[in-house]
Amino acid sequence: MNIPVRDREEDYVNVNPLQTGGRTYPDTRKTITSYVDGYSVCDWCVGALDKTDKPPIQEFLADVSKFLGMDHTLPTNGCRESKYAVMHAITKPGDTIVVDGNAHYSTFVAAERAGLKVLKVPSGGAPKYLIDPEGYRNVIEVVKHDTGTPPKLAVLTHVDGSYGNVVDAKQVGEICRENGTPLLLNTAYSSGRMPVDGKKLNADFIAASGHKSWAAGGGNIGLLSTTEEWGEKIFSHSKDYTIKPLEILGCSTRGSAMVALMASYPYVKERVKEWGREVENSRWLVEKLEDVGINALGEKPRNHDLTFFNSQTLFEISEKHQKKRYFLYHELKNRGILGIKSGLTKNFKMSTFRLNRQQVEYVAWAFEDIMEKNPK
Ligand SMILES: *Cc1c(COP(=O)(O)O)cnc(C)c1O
């Protein structure tokens, strides 16, 4: 099998939003090397993954609960499984839930698997695509009117993966509380990058993505946190195998991903304190690129490292360029930058997460240089 060596993080500046928060630390890589074998975290199994002390998974999960401002946490195979677990545990097929219009496809797929009807809170549309928390009130009213009861669940994408908008979760949570609807906060693009305190944000459940935002490698891993109030319902155990949590089918991720998440955790706890710097870097790049005709969509000023850009100028260059729509990919790669999908010129996403200022300046220079050398 010819699998090429991957050197994106070592040899390039990677701006792929999917990957910048899941880039592992050297310590993480060293630690997981001895855990790449199957069932590696089961050497000292005590019957369930979340109770394991060697390596200290139980202790880690307790600490994560505090870190996220919640009470109980379980590992999952990813953010999407965390969402499905909540839906499966507290709804019945045919129930209606409310979801923001910028939600990730996996929210809809999870709802479909759980047999749920989904009503969307639409975004304000182009160019900002803002989700107005008050929109939740309107849609909850619609559900009450149509079904006679409030929705069984509301899901909010704290930061969406298309425009990187940060929604006021606290306000959404207040509206949900007033209506007796629990709130599942999808933090795939927030927790692990920026400070998230679930109770302060009025969240009943938090779904997180280890491989997207907590510097976890070696596979897929997510987290599901909840409050004391919901703990029993969400983390109920099998009747016959009483140590096994039902919603993660007993144990979820069972190898290096679990260890990677734990090894990166001390770094993650520190890096969320530097969120201000991340936002500054993102804003700085947006300002520089807008000066040369590459415009940011989404809320302004930007409050997140992921930005959706739109550029008529780059598109016009591509039409004349020998490499056509692949020109931007090649020009950036020649300058040591990867992460924008090959073939895109007019609309693309970038993330500055964990780049230092020098690297962000370098990315800005690269775009300016490309535009200077390739007139439209
Ligand atoms: C990436 C992403 C997910 C999926 O996360 P997994 O951990 O891969 O399941 C869910 N929601 C949003 C908003 C995302 O950006």
The ligand as an ORCA input file, in Angstrom:
! r2SCAN-3c Opt
* xyz 0 1
  C     -16.907     19.698     12.314
  C     -18.230     19.979     12.886
  C     -18.997     18.955     13.437
  C     -18.593     17.500     13.394
  O     -17.643     17.188     14.359
  P     -17.162     15.676     14.535
  O     -16.401     15.704     15.820
  O     -16.292     15.360     13.357
  O     -18.369     14.828     14.597
  C     -20.200     19.280     14.019
  N     -20.629     20.558     14.056
  C     -19.916     21.572     13.537
  C     -20.440     22.966     13.643
  C     -18.712     21.317     12.926
  O     -18.027     22.330     12.407
*
